[in-house]
Amino acid sequence: MTSVTGDRVTDRLTVLGAGVMGAGIATLVLGKGFPVRLIDIDRAALDRARRDIEAQLRMARLMGVSDGDTGRLSMSTVTADAAGSTAVIEAITERADLKAEALREATRIVRPGTPLVSNTSSIPIAELAAVLDRPEDLAGTHFMNPAYLIGTVEVVRAAGTAQVTMDAVTGLLTALGRVPVVVGDAPGFVTSRILHPMLNAAARVVQAGTATAEAVDTLMRDCLGHRTGPLRTADLIGLDNLVDSLTVLHARTGDEDCLPCDLLLSKVREGSLGRKSGRGFFDYQEAMP
């Protein structure tokens, strides 16, 4: 699959944002043998991301799903280094204003026709595209965490997304060994619109004292077939990310089931963010590097 510039879309792939999802997407790309540039204005975030990517690649090799390494990884704190990219994936924090600014800057740097991808769990792509000079170049993805293990990716087409952009994005995902599933544009798309209110409801049950987190997950896993349980899933997503997504959904839909419950908010305030902080609904301290 090629971009409209004639380059393979995998040739010079840039990821904006060195958080959990940015590092996870970079891990996936490296694991498939492609080069990737990871850009973040925070050098400390890049240093953490390198450690996370190295750990994830080790795990991927142990699981037999990758034999990649960090030899084709480059890092920068300068967004202008995205110049010449054949595709840009924006994976910064779940705030529409920050994502819009990052995408606006990217359009000033890359060539027209370069596929731009916003990785988001809840923000409508048309909302982000509305601030761009070239909205036709923008599509959405929702990679699941960990991106290097989960083989299906939600792909979002806004009303103004060009067919050539969709072809490039689905071609990129196919080259990365992912199965792209294209959906329409709406707050939360499909997965978050269904999953995140359910995770909020699970937290409300614990908040009310009806059951412990362990009991909720055991019942949902062993009686209803939820693979990991909703609260361990929330911990994997990151409770701060979940609150951000629920806030976006509530603001854009008015659905009261999407209003983050007090227990989620208090955990975020105290820094209990899930796996990445070592504690959320469950304790992960022993698993921390």
Order of alpha helices (4+ residues) and beta strands (2+ residues): beta-alpha-beta-alpha-beta-beta-alpha-beta-alpha-beta-beta-alpha-beta-alpha-alpha-alpha-alpha-alpha
